Amino acid sequence: MTDRCRTRLLGRGRALEAVLTSSDFDADLAERYGWVNRAVPDAELDEFVAGIAA
């Protein structure tokens, strides 16, 4: 992903945070930031995916 694309998708502040800190972001934070549509616990993931695939 290019920096320009990342900035457009994440917003300047969050893009800088991601690039400059190189931090790992947990699923809850990624969901709050709007980087993912939904965070699903590991125990529920297979059932969730199966429901979408059906």
C-alpha positions as a Python dict, from the first residue, in 0.01 Angstrom:
ca = {
    (1, 'M'): (0, 0, 0),
    (2, 'T'): (145, 337, -94),
    (3, 'D'): (168, 616, 160),
    (4, 'R'): (-73, 828, -44),
    (5, 'C'): (-333, 551, -47),
    (6, 'R'): (-279, 479, 324),
    (7, 'T'): (-327, 846, 410),
    (8, 'R'): (-647, 864, 208),
    (9, 'L'): (-790, 551, 372),
    (10, 'L'): (-680, 615, 731),
    (11, 'G'): (-661, 991, 758),
    (12, 'R'): (-336, 1180, 802),
    (13, 'G'): (-302, 1144, 1179),
    (14, 'R'): (-373, 772, 1192),
    (15, 'A'): (-159, 705, 885),
    (16, 'L'): (133, 883, 1052),
    (17, 'E'): (74, 687, 1372),
    (18, 'A'): (78, 357, 1180),
    (19, 'V'): (385, 440, 973),
    (20, 'L'): (599, 619, 1232),
    (21, 'T'): (536, 390, 1529),
    (22, 'S'): (528, 57, 1341),
    (23, 'S'): (302, -58, 1624),
    (24, 'D'): (73, -358, 1605),
    (25, 'F'): (-290, -263, 1642),
    (26, 'D'): (-530, -506, 1805),
    (27, 'A'): (-864, -592, 1648),
    (28, 'D'): (-1068, -371, 1880),
    (29, 'L'): (-862, -63, 1797),
    (30, 'A'): (-866, -143, 1425),
    (31, 'E'): (-1245, -170, 1442),
    (32, 'R'): (-1273, 159, 1632),
    (33, 'Y'): (-1050, 331, 1376),
    (34, 'G'): (-1264, 193, 1094),
    (35, 'W'): (-980, -14, 947),
    (36, 'V'): (-1191, -331, 961),
    (37, 'N'): (-1565, -382, 935),
    (38, 'R'): (-1592, -613, 1234),
    (39, 'A'): (-1368, -771, 1496),
    (40, 'V'): (-1467, -1128, 1582),
    (41, 'P'): (-1319, -1328, 1872),
    (42, 'D'): (-1110, -1630, 1768),
    (43, 'A'): (-1362, -1872, 1917),
    (44, 'E'): (-1639, -1731, 1697),
    (45, 'L'): (-1444, -1684, 1375),
    (46, 'D'): (-1516, -2017, 1202),
    (47, 'E'): (-1890, -1988, 1269),
    (48, 'F'): (-1892, -1627, 1150),
    (49, 'V'): (-1710, -1711, 826),
    (50, 'A'): (-1935, -2011, 764),
    (51, 'G'): (-2240, -1788, 805),
    (52, 'I'): (-2110, -1540, 551),
    (53, 'A'): (-2015, -1814, 305),
    (54, 'A'): (-2358, -1979, 324),
}
